Amino acid sequence: MDKLVKLFIFLLCLSTMACNQRGGEREGELVYKITYLQSNADNPLIRLLPSEIVMHFKDNNTVTIVDGFWGTFQLKFITNRNLKSSCSILHILDKKYICMNDIDSLSAGYAKMSGMEIKNIKDTSNINGFLCHQAEALCKTIAEEPILIHYTYDIDIEQPNSNSPYSMIDGVLAKFQANVAGVDMLFELVEYNNIQVKDSEFSIPTDHKEISRTDFNDILLSFQ
């Protein structure tokens, strides 16, 4: 009898893990505040740049959206794990560009952080109600001192950073630094919204002009 009880508990545990491996949120919207690490004197465009980014996620698929310049500019990163596809999308006025990325490689639009080393530390933090673990990222191309990274398992996304500079971190980033379109930024999670996300948000558009990673990044830089 005891063996049957233990077998039942074991199977129940396996079933629970299969349904939700991490036990966190599997669908919704994340809003990040952007802090620019350059002054207006160094980059006069900073005052015109967006103050937040939004990420929608569902079933391990993600789309990150950055809107700016009063609707004339949009940068979007889509990772569709169901289709094993990833792309960077850029809208500038009536121009629509797309760059296809490898599913597990850095997305066009991000600056490469070559030689980065990640060191996990024991400290934890609470960011917007999420329990966050911490790590130090050392990358001399970005900063001489280590960058403190906060990430959480309270949001359930498989390989959430596979297309970002922090691909070696397996939790969802809650506070981190990155260089996007040639600008150093600090991102901090400020809001989670429990919304239903449409599958169509993770579709790869077919009406955009496909360009190379180099051309994509050059257009971003020239826009500034």
C-alpha positions, 0 to 999 in steps of 0.5 A: 500500500505504501508503495502505491501511495509513493508511486501516486505522489511521484506521478503527481509531481511529474504531472505538475512539473510538466504543466508548469516547470517553474510555477511562474506566470506563463502569459502576460505583459511586462513593462520596463522603465528605461534609464539612459546612461548618457547625458542630454549633453552627450546625446541630445536625442535622449530626451526624445527617446522612449521611456519604457519598453513592453514585452508580451509572452505566452507559451515561451514565445516573446515579443518586445516592443519599443515605440518612440518619436511620436509613433514614427519609430518602432523597434520590435524583437520576436522570438517564436519557439514554436516555429523556432524563429526569431527576428528583429523588426524596424519601422521608420515612418513608412519603411519596414525592415526585418532581419532574421536571427538564429533562434539562439543568437544575439538579435540584430539591434543589440550591441555585442558584449564580447568576452562577458563573464557572469558570476552568480551571487547569493543576494536576492532582491524584490522587484515589483513583487517578484523574487529576484536572484542576482549576478554580476556581469563583467564586460570591459567593452561596456564598463570597467566595473561589474554590472549587477543583474537581477533576474526572476523565476517567477515568470515562466519562459524557457530560455528567455534571454537566448537572443539577448546579450545575457543568454547564459542567464536562465531567468527572466531579466528584471533589472539589467543594462544593455546597449541598444541602437548604440545607446547604453540603457538600464532597464527595470521591471516596473509592472506585470499585467495579467492579460491574454496575449494573441498568438498573432503577436508572435507571427513573422511578418512577410511584407517587410524588406529583409536586410542583413544584420549589418544593414539593420544596425547601420540604419538604427545608428543613422536614424540617430 
